[in-house]
Amino acid sequence: MIYSLLSTRSSKWKTVRNNHLNKQTHCQACGTYKNLQVHHIIPVSIDKTKELDYNNLITLCKTCHFVFGHFMDWNSWNKNVIEDSEVYYRKVLNKPYNLKGQFYDKNIFGIISDSIWNTIFFWNNRS
């Protein structure tokens, strides 16, 4: 099903996808910058006119795309994916992190950009 859909995509899809990823540079559910995909909120199979609509797109990592975008079933879709992703992302941002054996709440650092926080988190937790 996915392969046949990809073969029928608009010739403008790659450009729209890349422009979207330049604006939404991380997963809107978990915050990761890896394995990003662009999810159609209203699937193209339901409304082809929404394929290139920037308001119909959300950036999700591969895992969150499956979980939040499709309820762990590629034949399903979540019309509330934006709201569900925002709720989960707030939980991710506010959970305590274990950095070098010490637990920290992100809020104690004050206002800090997500990219800086993620750099600190991943740098300190690398293998």
C-alpha positions in Angstrom: 0.0 0.0 0.0 2.7 2.5 0.9 4.8 1.8 -2.2 1.8 2.3 -4.5 1.0 5.6 -2.8 4.6 6.8 -3.2 4.5 6.1 -6.9 1.4 8.3 -7.3 2.7 11.3 -5.4 2.8 14.7 -6.9 6.1 15.7 -8.5 6.1 18.6 -6.1 6.0 16.4 -3.0 9.8 16.2 -2.4 10.0 20.0 -2.4 7.1 20.4 -0.1 8.4 17.6 2.2 11.9 19.2 2.4 10.5 22.7 3.0 8.4 21.3 5.8 11.3 19.5 7.4 13.3 22.8 7.3 10.5 24.4 9.3 9.7 21.6 11.7 13.1 20.2 12.3 12.3 17.7 15.1 9.6 15.1 15.9 6.6 17.0 17.3 5.9 14.1 19.7 9.2 13.1 21.2 11.6 15.8 20.1 14.2 13.6 18.4 16.0 14.9 15.3 16.6 11.3 13.9 14.6 9.2 11.4 12.2 12.1 10.6 9.1 11.6 8.4 6.4 13.9 7.3 2.9 12.7 8.2 -0.2 13.8 6.5 -2.8 14.6 9.2 -5.6 13.8 6.7 -4.2 10.9 4.6 -3.7 11.4 0.9 -5.7 8.3 0.3 -8.7 10.1 1.9 -8.2 13.5 0.3 -5.7 13.8 -2.5 -6.1 17.7 -2.4 -4.4 17.7 1.0 -1.1 16.1 -0.3 0.8 19.4 -0.7 -1.1 21.4 2.0 1.4 22.6 4.6 -1.4 22.8 7.2 -1.9 19.1 6.7 1.6 18.1 7.6 3.4 17.3 10.9 7.0 16.1 11.5 7.2 12.8 13.4 10.0 10.3 13.8 9.5 6.9 12.4 8.3 5.4 15.7 6.0 8.3 16.6 4.6 8.3 13.0 3.4 4.7 13.6 2.3 5.3 17.2 0.7 8.7 17.1 -0.1 9.1 13.4 -1.6 5.6 12.8 -2.4 4.1 16.3 0.1 1.3 15.5 -1.9 0.2 12.5 -0.9 1.6 9.0 -4.6 1.3 8.0 -5.7 3.7 10.7 -5.1 7.4 11.1 -5.3 9.9 14.0 -7.2 13.0 13.2 -6.0 14.4 16.6 -2.3 13.7 15.9 -1.3 17.4 16.5 -3.0 17.6 19.9 -1.8 14.1 20.9 1.8 14.9 19.9 1.7 18.2 21.8 0.5 16.6 25.0 3.2 13.9 24.8 5.9 16.4 23.9 5.1 18.5 27.0 5.5 15.4 29.1 8.9 14.6 27.4 10.1 18.2 28.1 9.1 18.1 31.7 10.4 14.7 32.7 13.5 14.5 34.9 16.7 13.4 33.0 19.5 11.3 34.4 22.7 13.1 33.5 25.9 11.5 34.7 24.1 9.8 37.6 22.3 13.0 38.7 18.6 13.6 38.1 17.7 17.0 36.7 14.4 18.6 35.9 14.7 20.5 32.6 12.9 23.5 34.2 15.7 24.1 36.7 17.9 25.3 33.8 15.4 28.0 33.0 14.4 28.8 29.5 16.7 26.8 27.2 16.3 26.0 23.5 15.3 22.5 22.7 18.3 22.1 20.4 20.7 23.1 23.2 18.9 20.8 25.7 19.0 17.9 23.3 22.7 18.4 22.6 23.4 18.4 26.3 21.2 15.3 26.9 22.6 13.2 24.0 26.2 14.3 24.6 26.1 13.3 28.3 24.3 10.0 27.6 26.5 8.8 24.7 28.0 5.3 24.9 
